[in-house]
Structure formats: structure tokens, C-alpha cells
Amino acid sequence: MTHDLGRSLTRTWMLVARTSSWLATAVVAGLLAASWSLAYGVGGAGVAAPHWFYVPIAVAASRFGYVGAALTGLAAGVLAGPLLPLSTATGEEQHPSDWLTRTGFFVALGLFVAWLIATNRGSQQELGATRRRMTTLESLLERHARHLVAERWAVERLRSVLDAGGADVVFQPVVDLRDGELAGVEALARFGGEPRRGPAFWFDQAWKAGLGAELELVALRAAVRTAEPLLEKGLPLSVNLSPEVVASADFRELIPELPAERLVIEVTEHAQVEDYQALAESVRLLRARGGRLAADDVGAGFASLRHILDLAPDVIKLDVSLTRAIDADRRRRALAASLVTFARELGCLVVAEGIQTRDELAVLQSLGVPRGQGYFLGRPVEVGQIDAARTRRALERAGLRATA
């Protein structure tokens, strides 16, 4: 029975804690009245008066804190003192010292219960905050562990690529937009196997692992080796390298081994140049052997104009973000037109990247862009699939041939 009473009181406590202040006050008042009635019914203050009033005092302490506990304790003291006879059978009154003492005890009990509840709530809140912090930390550690595993797999995969002499290489046609003739190819690295990721992911992982420069130079050698049939036909080969690699001593040592007279080194504009002097020295050596330099991704990333002014590239490649939907955006058209004029004044060749539609191609031709590449003109394919006639047919089907 005592256990059932305890469970009932606990449920009542939780219910009151979630109710409004007015309803909670009514509950406390009802419990006070019930306590007085029970005490009166069993025979008065001389039998069991104090025990029944503990419940409303505890409930008030849990819902209203110290103030509610003190006020309820005073109310209980009055009900159990002056308003409750010592014996209901005889009507004998209590002595004032008895109900004053009892009132003081009720108030002290209520304040103590309120303190216990406040302390427990603080501990629960701190425990909850600690649990949340632990959950967050566990999530971060789990994420970090997955990241480390992914990086380890990536490094192992990169090591296998380097040991095999480089990634697979495909080539995308660079087309003369004036007559549709094949004007060159761009080498693009491809990484097979797992995990399936694009080349940007692998090069990024390589730089994080300290293998970036090595991977780029291995990819350069693989591109030159794979493109040998195209180089023998006199087609220029474009290869992407980061400014850091072009400025390195390793690249300068490699230049004599390269077919520089057919090579166009594309320095991406997405990466910031740390040492223009070293980069300029490498470019000088490359040009001395007939090689050319292209400023890649012009129109996105770090300062394009400084690339152009400091390096004086032979080729300016318009970034895909500039050519995409250029037929529907006059701001893109205006910027492209200004770059074409700028390049013409400097004697640079302009190549538009990422041409996807006939309308984009038509606008670029009308702006005087001499060369372009993109899926509309030809997708990246293996070296044996490069077909000059196919590039001409792409312009013929679009009705855009012979704009010169």
C-alpha cells in the first residue's frame, strides 16, 4: 500500500509540475483541504495531524520553489494548528506553542524540499548538458575516424597509381570555332577503381597527403606518353598543372624531356600563386623550347588579371562559369567580349571551355572567340577515338560552320 501511495504521489508531482500556475495552486489548495479533512476525520491533531500536510507542502515546493513552499507551510501550520482541535471527540484546543512549533517545522520542511529539488534540477541539467556534449564529441570522433579511414584508402589508392606510372588519360578535342577543324586536345586524368571519385577529389587528396606535386608530374608524363600518336600528327597537347608544380625545380628539370614545342601548360587560376618569380623562370625555360602557357579558368577563382599581366600567357581559357548559359546572360556576354578584346590586344589566343549547347556556341562565335571545347563539340575520349571529322560534323549539324 505504501508503495502504491508513493507511485501515486510521484505521478501527481509530475502532473503538477507540467500544469499552469493557477491549476497547480488549485491542486495544492485541494491537497491542503484534504489533509485537514483526513486529520480531522482520524481524531484531530493529537493522532496524526502533521503527516497529511507533508504532501501539499512537497508539491508546492516542487512547483513554486522556496516562496511556494514557505506559504504552503504557513497555510498548513494554520490548518493543523488553530483550525484543528487536539481531539475531535472532546473539542479540546491545542496549545499555541504546539501549533507555532508545528508551523515552523512545516515551513522548514518546505524550504528543505525546495532546496533538494532545486539542487536535483541543477544536477539533472548539468548531467543533460554533459550527455549532450558527450554525444557531440562521440559524433565528432566517429566522423574523424571515418575521415581517417577514407584518407588512408585514398593514400593507398594514390600510391598504387603512382607505382603504376600514373592515372588513365583521356583527351577532349579543342576545336577551331571558325571552321570546325581539330586544333588540339586537352589531357584529362581519370582514376578507376574504388572509391569512385572525380579527378579533382584525387588531386585534392594527393595534396593533403603530400603527394600532390608527385601525382601531377606523373600525370604529365602519362599524358605525354599516351598522346604520342596525336603529337606525331602535330596536334598541340594541353595539360593542367598547379602553379606550385610549374614553379618547382622538379618541373624545370623535366622540361628537356618533354615535347615542349607541342605542349601547352595550363596554369589553373583556382590556385593562388605564391612565387611569381619562380613561376616566371619555369615559363621562360618552357618557352625557350617552344612550349606555351595558358591561363586556365579565367573568370573564376584568384586574380585572373595578375595571372595574365605577370605571366603574359599565350592562351586565355574562359572558365565554364563564364561560358555556361552565356546566350541568356548579357553580363556574361559583356565580360567575355571584353576578355576577347583584351586578349586580342595582347596577342593571346582565347579558348572557351564548357560549351554545352548550340546557342552558347553561336554567341561565342559572334563574340569572335576563335577556339572552344565542351560536350557539344566533343566529349573526353581515349586517344584512339579522337576524330577530326567528328568535330567538323558537330558544327555542321549546328549550322555554324565557316564563320571566319
Steps between C-alpha positions, in 0.01 A plus 500: 500500500782737588663422164176577314464826693856596406435436133179700515678792662777485237246511217322789670831683539584464132151604397507813713845595374362512144177688578434874499557707814127543568427130467801411713381744768158335494661157538706616799193659660301180443776293659507733800123467540522122462780482757297701751193282438698177547665631817162610637342168403755281678461685827678835486851636551572262781487196270674564159459864415851591359543207265221580256629853435839384372350422159367850406817660639720274283282557193513879548878486544541307175276735301559844654840472667595668829218756507229244429646261758508770772145622433361145489686419822335800670159397366553144624607631839178699534284208387680251726515746790226751590250344253547139611401391854729277697219246528188504286318290762537755781558817297811571704712780350875481441743706697637799295856382552415169331361645179770768484765230526319291240470800265873566527569136423270510193672810361846354562395174337366681194818707459714188533298313238520803268879506545528127425290538187696803379828319556372189323375706205837671471672164509262361239557800274875467538475127437289566190750757375785256564317226312440734206867597497599134512263420213645783293854389580420140409352618170809708425731212589300261283507745211874552547555124504306459174700787352827335600391171348399674177831686489692177556314333214563804281874500578525127429317551172727792409807295579379228264439761229849644544658154500313419177640810330199727516126514457309416184489787251220608269500790256241765421513670160580870474317626190561796271161674516559667163512185289438207735850359460668313783748748650636295789407284797494540877623210713274407791590250773258225597520280808328163482427264787360577842404737645333651194597866499579766242858610423461817710445282808812294436727795436363671811568187706848478352585853609364430849721191519808683373485319165348776289809610311607141437156403369480800266841431349419130460172598332694734267734218396203266449321760286803553278559127469134423417465792256800397290285408192336844513829682551641326194213651299601846620207556738571721802453329838365698797578375852383649831757573768478699821714815537696332779605214274584724203717713730682195641854388420365154415295643214792703369714185496228317310462762223787367281330158492166640379382568143480865598434625148162319510423566864263754656527516877174620655556675832174488688369828632325331795831465685682803633854560376747527788820568303452678167876533450557122511193446284625754244840325485334166424285664232811656344670162476184344355468769235867473413426148378187602310241434771201722576319611813124524551319686777228251588158567657509873428190655649495297823726461802804712584604818320483420128649831389813449706546157340470664161709810572782327688527185288397635157336170400474389142147366555209626711241234583157632597363312801186290465325728750535779243397306190212306658167655392685793344222523243253593777716734708615835364745547788683184400497613137640842594779349709589245232504771234734715708735206558504422128593862422758499779656177372507631144694806613751279681527252214352214705288215368158461670348157568149468645451199728181315584294563184186292545242636256462635149387840634808533720719416203321753277551783750868416548553497125325837468736641766800388297618221730729299270509164681288299735441168667211334677256212473323662205823485301640176635511301822824374657598173327793266478783597271393262224152654484609854420343576165551829317201434273274460802580851623421647158168315489404646840509851353337389177205350685463827690512701177787708637790406276730745321453813709844639415 
